[in-house]
């Protein structure tokens, strides 16, 4: 799906980490209208929060889901927990892990970096956002 929207070479040309890339692409694809400076909010989440923990594509995706589905505050509506749970379960089902180090060891290549992980995360986000489309705030 992501390849239909962005070619892998375009992802590499962006020169963003995985979390930044997800937020950047989703901002355009889902017409979130975030200013480009907003992408910096995800900077420290790349590379598994810089410590190879939870995959940066997931943490970047959480920012997207929060923006699209939370009206004011997450604790005012339990829907976001359900959406995030579905997103994580789907990603883990497709990728086998949520952990950056494990995913990098399995999928990162010299030529394309973590593009496969980014593409899969975007695909999962697309599926989850479509599932809950009627609940979107933005």
Rosetta silent file (secondary structure, phi, psi, omega in degrees, C-alpha in Angstrom):
SEQUENCE: XXXXXXXXXXXXXXXXXXXXXXXXXXXXXXXXXXXXXXXXXXXXXXXXXXXXXXXXXXXXXXXXXXXXXXXXXXXXXXXXXXXXXXXXXXXXXXXXXXXXXXXXXXXXXXXXXXXXXXXXXXXXXXXXXXXXXXXXXX
SCORE:     score description
SCORE:     0.000 S_00000001
   1 L     0.000  -49.846 -178.566    0.000    0.000    0.000 S_00000001
   2 H   -60.449  -37.713  179.957    2.675    2.525    0.965 S_00000001
   3 H   -62.560  -27.048  175.976    4.553    1.788   -2.243 S_00000001
   4 H   -71.797  -24.232 -178.576    1.464    2.891   -4.140 S_00000001
   5 H   -98.767  -45.488  177.809    1.647    6.225   -2.337 S_00000001
   6 L  -129.107  131.420  172.766    5.384    6.647   -1.818 S_00000001
   7 L   -74.475  149.494  179.115    8.108    4.800   -3.646 S_00000001
   8 H   -54.599  -38.084  179.707   10.790    3.339   -1.381 S_00000001
   9 H   -62.588  -33.190  177.823   13.330    5.664   -2.982 S_00000001
  10 H   -67.539  -39.337  177.539   11.175    8.605   -1.925 S_00000001
  11 H   -58.950  -45.443  179.766   11.174    7.349    1.660 S_00000001
  12 H   -63.607  -37.684  179.962   14.977    7.251    1.578 S_00000001
  13 H   -66.676  -26.704  178.596   15.084   10.759    0.098 S_00000001
  14 H   -62.868  -31.042 -179.864   13.032   12.075    3.022 S_00000001
  15 L    55.061   45.834  178.428   16.006   11.223    5.270 S_00000001
  16 L  -114.499  156.942  173.926   13.751   10.853    8.318 S_00000001
  17 L   -75.491  177.501 -173.333   13.812    8.209   11.022 S_00000001
  18 H   -62.574  -42.061  179.961   11.023    5.614   11.140 S_00000001
  19 H   -67.810  -43.369  178.111    8.750    7.544   13.531 S_00000001
  20 H   -62.122  -40.645 -178.667    9.215   10.787   11.609 S_00000001
  21 H   -62.649  -46.015  178.856    8.504    8.996    8.328 S_00000001
  22 H   -60.161  -47.068 -179.266    5.219    7.528    9.556 S_00000001
  23 H   -63.959  -42.287  179.579    4.039   10.882   10.882 S_00000001
  24 H   -61.039  -50.443 -176.990    5.142   12.679    7.698 S_00000001
  25 H   -67.358  -43.731  179.771    3.458   10.228    5.336 S_00000001
  26 H   -65.870  -34.686  177.417    0.268    9.942    7.389 S_00000001
  27 H   -57.192  -43.194  178.494    0.055   13.714    7.655 S_00000001
  28 H   -75.772  -49.647 -173.257   -0.163   13.867    3.876 S_00000001
  29 H   -63.692  -44.120 -178.005   -2.111   10.683    3.208 S_00000001
  30 L   -94.035   10.648  175.898   -4.822   11.231    5.837 S_00000001
  31 L    50.233   53.379 -178.345   -4.872   15.000    5.220 S_00000001
  32 L   -78.795  -19.431  177.981   -4.111   15.859    8.825 S_00000001
  33 L    59.397   34.034  175.662   -2.877   19.370    7.895 S_00000001
  34 L   -78.917  140.624  175.428   -0.139   19.384   10.530 S_00000001
  35 L   -64.194  149.806 -176.772    2.587   21.993    9.977 S_00000001
  36 H   -57.450  -29.349  179.355    5.869   20.442    8.823 S_00000001
  37 H   -64.211  -20.453 -179.988    7.529   21.476   12.100 S_00000001
  38 H   -63.878  -27.311 -178.516    5.226   18.997   13.897 S_00000001
  39 H   -57.205  -31.771  179.408    7.282   16.119   12.485 S_00000001
  40 H   -59.904  -25.121  179.176   10.006   17.019   15.021 S_00000001
  41 H   -58.944  -27.320 -177.842    7.671   15.846   17.816 S_00000001
  42 H   -93.567   -0.866 -173.096    8.373   12.282   16.718 S_00000001
  43 H   -54.714  -43.849 -175.945   12.162   12.685   16.425 S_00000001
  44 H   -79.814   -1.575 -179.184   13.093   10.989   19.705 S_00000001
  45 H   -93.719  -12.640  177.987   10.831    8.002   18.989 S_00000001
  46 H   -65.988  155.413 -179.959   12.878    6.681   16.050 S_00000001
  47 H    62.931   36.604  179.485   15.062    3.663   16.583 S_00000001
  48 H    64.008   48.617 -177.703   12.779    2.326   19.263 S_00000001
  49 H    62.083   35.505  178.366   12.853    5.558   21.296 S_00000001
  50 H    67.921    5.581 -179.577   16.603    5.722   20.597 S_00000001
  51 H  -131.736   20.147  179.268   17.174    2.565   22.678 S_00000001
  52 H    55.317   41.332  176.538   15.844   -0.112   20.292 S_00000001
  53 L   -98.659 -126.772 -179.040   12.701   -0.657   22.378 S_00000001
  54 E   -59.978  130.091 -176.323    9.171   -0.231   20.946 S_00000001
  55 L   -51.161  133.998  179.823    9.413    0.267   17.184 S_00000001
  56 H   -63.054  -27.097  176.905    9.382    3.914   16.132 S_00000001
  57 H   -65.938  -31.748  178.268    6.837    3.229   13.420 S_00000001
  58 H   -72.753  -45.274 -178.852    4.425    2.254   16.186 S_00000001
  59 H   -67.517  -36.926  173.019    5.104    5.285   18.358 S_00000001
  60 H   -63.214  -40.213  177.434    4.790    7.544   15.316 S_00000001
  61 H   -63.070  -34.381  177.290    1.558    5.731   14.493 S_00000001
  62 H   -62.624  -37.393  176.935    0.264    6.427   17.996 S_00000001
  63 H   -62.517  -41.680  178.475    0.637   10.135   17.327 S_00000001
  64 H   -62.868  -48.832 -178.876   -1.433    9.732   14.172 S_00000001
  65 H   -62.940  -41.482  177.468   -4.141    7.756   15.947 S_00000001
  66 H   -60.191  -44.495 -179.574   -4.291   10.227   18.819 S_00000001
  67 H   -64.613  -41.838 -175.524   -4.675   13.130   16.432 S_00000001
  68 H   -77.556  -26.433 -170.031   -7.365   11.436   14.344 S_00000001
  69 H  -120.501  -11.506 -179.331   -9.440    9.909   17.149 S_00000001
  70 L  -101.229  122.305 -177.936   -9.022   11.898   20.383 S_00000001
  71 L   -73.155  -54.313 -179.158  -11.255   14.945   20.625 S_00000001
  72 L  -127.730  -60.427 -177.013   -9.720   16.613   23.688 S_00000001
  73 L  -138.049  138.997 -176.448   -8.128   14.184   26.155 S_00000001
  74 H   -59.657  -37.373 -176.152   -7.559   10.458   25.878 S_00000001
  75 H   -72.129   -6.887  177.965   -8.930    9.710   29.333 S_00000001
  76 H   -84.218   -9.560 -177.491  -12.299   11.199   28.358 S_00000001
  77 L  -152.381  127.031 -176.652  -12.993    8.355   25.922 S_00000001
  78 L   -80.725   -3.972 -177.823  -11.841    4.745   26.057 S_00000001
  79 H   -58.439  -39.830 -176.831  -11.999    4.292   22.265 S_00000001
  80 H   -60.220  -35.333  178.185   -8.344    5.229   21.753 S_00000001
  81 H   -63.310  -41.560  178.666   -7.247    2.310   23.950 S_00000001
  82 H   -64.762  -44.023 -179.562   -9.231   -0.091   21.784 S_00000001
  83 H   -63.675  -46.444  179.637   -7.840    1.409   18.567 S_00000001
  84 H   -62.557  -43.263  178.440   -4.244    1.269   19.820 S_00000001
  85 H   -58.526  -45.400  178.062   -4.705   -2.297   21.007 S_00000001
  86 H   -62.051  -41.861  179.521   -5.994   -3.295   17.563 S_00000001
  87 H   -62.417  -48.080  179.869   -3.078   -1.504   15.863 S_00000001
  88 H   -64.535  -43.396  179.557   -0.456   -3.197   18.029 S_00000001
  89 H   -61.649  -43.750 -179.598   -2.049   -6.633   17.679 S_00000001
  90 H   -64.976  -43.942  178.742   -2.239   -6.323   13.896 S_00000001
  91 H   -61.893  -46.088 -179.083    1.350   -5.111   13.629 S_00000001
  92 H   -65.399  -36.376  176.881    2.637   -7.884   15.877 S_00000001
  93 H   -61.802  -43.256 -178.046    0.653  -10.466   13.913 S_00000001
  94 H   -77.287  -34.547 -172.421    2.221   -9.284   10.647 S_00000001
  95 H  -106.179  -19.267  178.458    5.744   -8.602   11.934 S_00000001
  96 L    89.149   -8.458 -179.262    6.183  -11.026   14.836 S_00000001
  97 L  -164.249  162.243  172.309    7.335   -8.384   17.309 S_00000001
  98 L  -108.511   -5.412 -171.554    6.877   -4.799   18.482 S_00000001
  99 E   -87.873  126.797 -178.596   10.548   -4.476   19.452 S_00000001
 100 H   -55.718  -48.765 -176.732   12.855   -2.346   17.308 S_00000001
 101 H   -59.947  -46.298  179.672   15.964   -4.476   17.853 S_00000001
 102 H   -62.941  -44.400 -179.422   14.193   -7.688   16.878 S_00000001
 103 H   -65.717  -41.095  177.940   12.584   -6.031   13.842 S_00000001
 104 H   -63.206  -44.514  179.289   15.875   -4.479   12.718 S_00000001
 105 H   -60.309  -36.199 -176.636   17.674   -7.797   13.027 S_00000001
 106 H   -84.395  -39.736 -167.490   14.951   -9.495   10.974 S_00000001
 107 H  -119.976  -19.375 -177.681   13.991   -6.883    8.372 S_00000001
 108 L   -71.208  135.225  176.554   16.508   -4.033    8.115 S_00000001
 109 E  -125.709  161.153  178.990   18.729   -4.167    5.037 S_00000001
 110 L   -63.207  -40.255 -176.013   21.673   -2.117    3.891 S_00000001
 111 L   -77.195  -40.017 -173.401   19.870   -1.001    0.727 S_00000001
 112 L  -117.908    6.236  178.862   16.413   -0.183    2.029 S_00000001
 113 E    56.919 -130.934 -179.055   16.897    0.289    5.768 S_00000001
 114 L  -101.745   25.706 -176.807   13.639   -0.306    7.634 S_00000001
 115 H   -56.393  -38.592  179.960   11.361    0.459    4.670 S_00000001
 116 H   -62.826  -40.385  178.749    9.583   -2.895    4.938 S_00000001
 117 H   -66.710  -42.718  178.331    8.751   -2.207    8.594 S_00000001
 118 H   -61.660  -46.089 -179.832    7.597    1.322    7.734 S_00000001
 119 H   -62.745  -40.755  179.505    5.425    0.030    4.892 S_00000001
 120 H   -67.105  -41.620  178.397    3.903   -2.646    7.099 S_00000001
 121 H   -62.607  -43.467  177.785    3.179   -0.162    9.869 S_00000001
 122 H   -61.207  -42.421  177.954    1.520    2.193    7.399 S_00000001
 123 H   -59.946  -43.205  177.699   -0.548   -0.708    6.066 S_00000001
 124 H   -64.175  -44.159  177.700   -1.654   -1.574    9.615 S_00000001
 125 H   -59.570  -45.524  179.996   -2.517    2.061   10.328 S_00000001
 126 H   -58.372  -45.341 -179.667   -4.523    2.263    7.128 S_00000001
 127 H   -63.267  -44.066 -178.622   -6.457   -0.881    8.056 S_00000001
 128 H   -69.772  -43.268  178.995   -7.171    0.305   11.606 S_00000001
 129 H   -63.042  -39.178  176.736   -8.115    3.826   10.565 S_00000001
 130 H   -63.817  -40.815  179.860  -10.458    2.380    7.941 S_00000001
 131 H   -60.481  -37.755 -176.563  -12.015    0.086   10.536 S_00000001
 132 L  -106.449   18.638 -174.621  -12.793    3.041   12.810 S_00000001
 133 H   -49.930  -40.502 -177.779  -13.381    5.627   10.055 S_00000001
 134 H   -71.695   -5.941  179.527  -16.836    6.532   11.370 S_00000001
 135 H  -105.327   -0.793 -178.227  -15.278    7.434   14.759 S_00000001
 136 L   -62.752  139.713  175.765  -12.671    9.866   13.408 S_00000001
 137 L   -89.726  -36.887 -178.677  -12.650   13.307   14.966 S_00000001
 138 L  -126.519    0.000    0.000  -10.435   14.801   12.256 S_00000001
